[in-house]
Amino acid sequence: SIYSARRPLLARTHIQGRVYNFLERPTGWECFVYHFAVFLIVLVCLIFSVLSTIEQYVALATGTLFWMEIVLVVFFGTEYVVRLWSAGCRSKYVGIWGRLRFARKPISIIDLIVVVASMVVLCVGSKGQVFATSAIRGIRFLQILRMLHVDRQGGTWRLLGSVVFIHRQELITTLYIGFLGLIFSSYFVYLAEKDAVNESGQVEFGSYADALWWGVVTVTTIGYGDKVPQTWVGKTIASCFSVFAISFFALPAGILGSGFALKVQQKQRQKHFNRQIPAAASLIQTAWRCYAAENPDSSTWKIYVRKPSRNHALLSPSPKPKKSAMVKKKKFKLDKDNGVSPGEKALVVPHITCDPVAEDRRPEPFSVDGYDSTVKKSPTLLEVSTAHFMRTNSFAEDLDLDGEALLTPITHVSQ
């Protein structure tokens, strides 16, 4: 059959999907253990790379790092091929062009660069001295990009970008004012200190670039101490500049901190809301099933009619005695036909009233589809009187007051 012929393809797609979710969409403790182990291996390799630059640890770190690099190159190369193969479970990565689209992703390009750089380092080295050649010393630091392997989905960068984008106006304002303060204060310090000589007989602020360097070191609260104002005018300007500029350059840290806190709180609230969606949907479905089982009507809305007003009842002419007697006879006959004995109390069936004023307003009568043709349709069915709303009340309050006073729901089709 067709299903039997396509069964191997479906099984292969299922395996690809599981591998893809394990590598690209990690969930569960198995994925956590795997990716955490990869992170530890990369971290240990980075530590040995740092130790290989220290003379007293070169002999120990180089030999160990050589075998670790071989293991990591084989591991990351195999993982790259597996990722490329498993991406075929998604429709946009199917085929050769789909694989190329997957390989053009930034994180895939970084993985490929790291693997190629590690292979170059291993191939050029001889007798285990992989870092002896000065030409490839810079290539080995491309292996620092392996740390990006931990966050393949880019959630950290998206979170940072969203916080910066939300608070971009505040950040731009504070940085702009702080930058203006840095430029003007550095220039004033340069004017005050350009001819001042220190104890060793050298001019510390010989150029405006030296003053800018001093200003950056001051506002960032680093304070190297390589350049110090010598005159009282320069010291006064530096004091005012430190109080003013440091306060503005410290504001972005507080803005980003509060933005991160609000973003995390928003994510927690959204996660709690997403957990409530299935329960709410199940409750709505259950309520609808109960309603459909108890009230099997052809419509799903409530039908409302106008209550008869007292003024209209008083103005209507009183019926004649003969006509009322005939109505009583017909009513008794109808009760007898319905199986009601003369001694029993007959079921009171409410009637839909008709408003002549509203009938003149409505040129066409309203008809309800789905009801029996023998049932009389009232022209005022589903008619709701127009409420005159006052400006002092809200729209919801007026609806509640007028709805309770004028409308009565029909609970049965016979009404």
C-alpha positions in Angstrom: 0.0 0.0 0.0 0.9 3.7 -0.2 1.4 3.9 3.6 3.7 0.9 3.6 5.8 2.4 0.8 6.1 5.7 2.7 6.7 4.2 6.1 10.6 4.3 5.9 10.4 7.9 4.9 8.1 8.7 7.8 10.4 6.9 10.3 13.4 8.7 9.0 11.6 12.1 9.3 10.7 11.2 12.9 14.3 10.4 13.8 15.4 13.7 12.2 12.8 15.6 14.2 13.9 14.0 17.5 17.6 14.7 16.7 16.8 18.3 15.6 14.8 19.0 18.7 17.5 17.5 20.9 20.2 19.7 19.4 18.4 22.9 18.3 15.5 23.0 20.8 16.8 21.5 24.0 14.1 20.6 26.6 14.4 18.2 29.5 17.1 17.0 31.8 18.8 14.8 29.0 19.4 17.9 26.8 20.5 19.9 29.8 23.1 17.3 30.8 24.4 17.1 27.2 24.8 20.8 26.6 26.2 21.4 30.1 28.9 18.7 29.5 29.8 20.4 26.2 30.1 23.7 28.0 32.4 22.3 30.6 34.6 20.7 27.9 34.9 24.0 26.1 35.6 25.8 29.3 38.4 23.4 30.2 39.9 23.7 26.7 39.8 27.5 27.1 41.6 27.4 30.4 44.4 25.2 28.9 44.7 27.7 26.0 45.3 30.5 28.5 47.8 28.4 30.4 49.7 27.7 27.2 50.6 31.4 27.0 52.3 31.3 30.4 56.0 30.2 30.2 56.0 28.1 33.3 52.9 26.1 32.2 53.7 25.7 28.5 55.1 22.2 28.7 52.1 20.9 30.7 49.3 22.7 28.8 50.6 22.2 25.3 50.6 18.4 25.3 47.2 18.1 27.0 45.7 20.8 24.8 46.8 18.9 21.7 44.8 15.8 22.4 41.9 17.9 23.7 41.8 19.8 20.4 41.8 16.6 18.4 38.8 15.3 20.4 36.9 18.6 20.1 37.5 18.9 16.4 36.1 15.4 15.8 33.2 16.1 18.1 32.2 19.5 16.7 32.7 18.3 13.1 30.5 15.3 13.7 27.9 17.5 15.5 27.9 20.0 12.6 27.2 17.3 10.1 24.4 15.8 12.3 22.8 19.2 12.7 22.9 19.8 8.9 21.3 16.4 8.4 18.6 16.7 11.0 17.6 20.2 9.7 15.8 18.4 6.9 12.8 17.7 9.1 11.7 21.3 8.7 10.1 22.3 5.4 12.4 25.4 4.9 15.5 23.3 5.2 14.6 20.4 2.9 16.9 19.7 0.0 20.2 21.1 -1.0 19.1 24.7 -1.0 17.4 24.2 2.4 20.7 22.8 3.8 22.5 25.9 2.4 19.9 28.1 4.1 20.6 26.4 7.4 24.4 26.7 6.9 24.0 30.5 6.3 22.7 31.0 9.8 25.1 33.0 12.0 25.6 30.3 14.6 26.2 27.7 11.9 28.8 30.0 10.3 30.5 30.4 13.7 30.6 26.6 14.2 32.2 26.1 10.7 34.8 28.8 11.4 35.7 27.2 14.7 36.1 23.7 13.2 38.2 25.0 10.3 40.4 27.0 12.5 41.0 24.1 14.8 41.9 21.8 11.9 44.3 24.4 10.6 46.0 24.7 14.0 46.3 20.9 14.2 47.5 20.4 10.7 50.3 23.1 10.8 51.7 21.9 14.1 54.3 19.2 14.2 55.1 16.7 17.0 52.4 18.0 19.2 53.8 21.6 19.2 50.6 23.0 17.8 51.2 26.5 19.1 54.9 26.8 18.4 54.4 28.7 15.1 53.7 32.4 15.6 51.7 32.7 12.4 48.9 30.6 13.9 48.9 32.0 17.4 46.1 34.3 16.5 44.0 31.5 14.9 43.8 29.6 18.2 41.9 32.5 19.8 39.1 31.9 17.3 38.3 28.9 19.5 36.9 31.4 22.0 33.9 31.5 19.7 33.1 28.0 21.0 31.6 29.7 24.1 28.8 30.9 21.8 27.9 27.3 21.2 26.1 27.3 24.6 23.5 29.8 23.5 22.7 28.7 20.0 19.1 30.1 20.1 20.4 33.6 20.9 18.0 34.1 23.8 20.5 36.1 25.7 21.1 38.5 22.8 17.4 38.8 22.0 16.7 39.7 25.7 19.4 42.3 25.8 18.3 43.7 22.4 14.6 43.9 23.5 15.6 45.7 26.8 17.8 48.2 24.9 15.1 48.8 22.3 12.4 49.4 24.9 14.5 51.9 26.8 16.3 53.4 23.9 15.0 56.9 24.4 16.2 57.1 28.0 19.6 55.6 27.1 20.1 58.0 24.2 19.2 61.0 26.4 21.5 60.1 29.3 24.4 59.1 27.0 24.0 62.3 24.9 24.1 64.6 27.9 27.0 62.7 29.5 28.9 62.9 26.2 28.4 66.6 26.0 29.6 67.0 29.5 32.7 64.9 28.7 33.6 67.0 25.7 33.2 70.4 27.3 34.8 69.5 30.6 37.8 67.9 28.9 38.3 71.0 26.9 38.1 73.3 29.9 40.6 71.1 31.8 42.9 71.3 28.7 42.7 75.1 28.7 43.5 75.2 32.4 46.3 72.6 32.4 48.1 73.0 29.0 50.9 75.0 30.4 51.1 73.3 33.9 54.2 71.3 34.7 54.3 68.4 37.1 57.0 67.5 39.6 59.1 65.7 37.0 59.0 68.8 34.7 56.6 67.3 32.1 53.3 68.7 30.8 50.6 66.1 31.4 47.9 67.8 29.3 49.9 68.7 26.3 47.1 68.0 23.8 43.3 67.8 23.8 43.6 64.1 23.3 45.3 63.7 26.6 42.4 65.7 28.2 39.9 63.4 26.6 41.7 60.3 27.8 41.7 61.8 31.3 38.0 62.5 31.1 37.1 59.0 29.9 39.1 57.5 32.7 37.5 59.8 35.2 33.8 59.3 34.2 34.2 55.5 34.1 35.5 55.7 37.7 38.7 53.8 36.7 41.2 56.4 37.8 44.6 55.2 36.5 46.3 58.2 38.0 48.6 58.7 35.0 47.3 62.2 34.5 46.4 64.6 37.4 45.4 68.3 37.2 48.1 70.5 38.8 46.4 73.9 39.0 43.5 74.9 41.3 41.4 76.0 38.4 41.9 72.5 36.8 41.1 70.8 40.0 37.9 72.8 40.5 36.8 72.0 36.9 37.6 68.3 37.5 35.6 68.2 40.7 32.5 69.7 39.1 32.9 67.5 36.0 33.2 64.4 38.2 30.0 65.1 40.1 28.0 66.0 37.0 29.3 63.5 34.4 29.6 60.4 36.6 26.0 60.8 37.6 24.8 60.8 34.0 27.2 58.0 32.9 25.9 55.8 35.8 22.2 56.2 34.8 22.4 53.6 31.9 23.3 50.9 34.4 20.2 51.6 36.4 18.0 51.8 33.3 19.2 48.5 32.0 18.9 46.8 35.4 15.3 47.9 35.9 14.6 47.0 32.3 15.9 43.5 32.8 13.8 43.1 36.0 10.6 44.2 34.2 11.4 41.9 31.2 11.8 38.9 33.5 8.6 39.7 35.3 6.8 40.1 32.0 8.1 36.7 30.9 7.0 35.0 34.1 3.5 36.6 33.8 3.3 35.4 30.2 4.4 31.9 31.1 1.7 31.8 33.9 -0.9 33.0 31.4 0.1 30.4 28.8 -0.4 27.7 31.5 -3.9 28.9 32.0 -4.9 28.8 28.4 -5.5 25.0 28.1 -7.5 25.0 31.3 -9.7 27.9 30.1 -10.2 26.3 26.7 -11.3 23.0 28.4 -13.7 24.9 30.7 -15.3 26.7 27.7 -15.7 23.4 25.8 -17.2 21.7 28.8 -19.6 24.6 29.4 -20.7 24.6 25.8 -21.3 20.8 25.8 -23.5 21.2 28.9 -25.4 24.0 27.3 -25.9 22.1 24.1 -27.1 19.0 25.9 -29.6 20.8 28.1 -30.9 23.4 25.6 -30.8 21.9 22.2 -31.9 25.0 20.4 -31.1 26.0 16.8 -29.6 29.3 17.9 -26.9 30.1 20.4 -28.0 33.6 21.4 -30.5 34.9 24.0 -33.8 36.2 22.6 -35.2 39.2 24.4 -38.6 40.9 24.1 -40.2 44.0 25.5 -42.4 43.9 28.5 -45.9 45.3 28.1 -46.1 48.8 29.4 -48.9 49.8 31.8 -49.8 52.9 29.8 -50.4 50.9 26.7 -52.5 48.4 28.6 -54.7 51.2 30.0 -55.2 52.8 26.7 -56.3 49.6 25.0 -60.1 49.2 24.7 -61.8 46.7 27.1 -63.0 43.5 25.3 -66.8 42.9 24.8 -68.5 40.4 27.1 -69.5 38.1 24.2 -66.0 38.0 22.8 -64.5 37.3 26.2 -66.9 34.4 26.7 -65.9 33.0 23.3 -62.3 33.3 24.2 -62.9 31.4 27.4 -64.6 28.6 25.5 -61.7 28.4 23.0 -59.3 28.4 25.9 -61.1 25.5 27.6 -61.2 23.6 24.3 -57.5 24.1 23.8 -56.8 22.9 27.4 -58.9 19.9 26.8 -57.1 19.1 23.6 -53.8 19.4 25.4 -54.8 16.8 27.9 -55.6 19.2 30.8 -58.7 18.4 32.8 -61.1 21.1 33.9 -60.0 20.7 37.6 -56.3 21.0 36.9 -54.4 24.3 36.5 -53.5 25.0 32.9 -49.9 25.9 32.0 -49.6 29.6 31.5 -47.9 30.3 28.2 -46.5 33.9 27.9 -47.1 35.8 24.8 -44.9 38.2 22.9 -46.4 41.7 22.9 -46.5 44.1 20.0 -45.7 47.8 20.3 -47.5 49.8 17.5 -45.1 52.7 17.7 -42.1 50.3 17.2 -44.0 48.6 14.4 -44.4 51.9 12.5 -40.6 52.4 13.0 -39.8 49.0 11.5 -40.9 48.7 7.9 -40.1 45.0 7.5 -41.1 42.3 10.0 -38.4 40.2 11.6 -38.5 36.5 10.9 -36.5 33.8 12.8 -35.3 30.9 10.7 -35.3 27.4 12.1 -38.7 27.7 13.9 -41.8 26.0 13.0 -44.0 27.8 10.4 -47.1 27.4 12.7 -45.6 29.6 15.4 -46.6 33.2 15.0 -43.7 35.6 14.5 -44.0 38.9 16.4 -42.6 41.9 14.5 -41.0 43.1 17.7 -39.0 39.9 18.3 -35.4 40.6 19.3 -36.3 44.3 19.6 -34.5 46.2 22.3 -35.5 49.7 23.2 -32.9 52.4 22.6 -31.6 53.7 25.9 -31.0 57.4 26.5 -27.6 57.4 28.1 -26.5 60.3 30.4 -23.0 61.6 30.3 -22.6 61.2 34.1 -22.8 57.4 33.9 -20.5 55.0 32.0 -21.6 52.9 29.1 -21.5 49.7 31.0 -23.5 51.1 34.0 -26.3 52.4 31.6 -26.4 49.0 29.9 -26.8 47.2 33.2 -29.6 49.5 34.4 -31.6 49.6 31.2 -31.1 45.9 30.6 -32.4 44.9 34.0 -35.5 47.1 33.7 -36.6 46.4 30.1 -35.4 43.0 29.0 -36.7 39.5 29.9 -35.0 36.4 28.5 -37.0 33.7 26.7 -36.1 30.3 28.0 -38.1 28.1 25.7 -38.9 27.9 22.0 -42.7 28.0 22.6 -42.4 31.6 23.8 
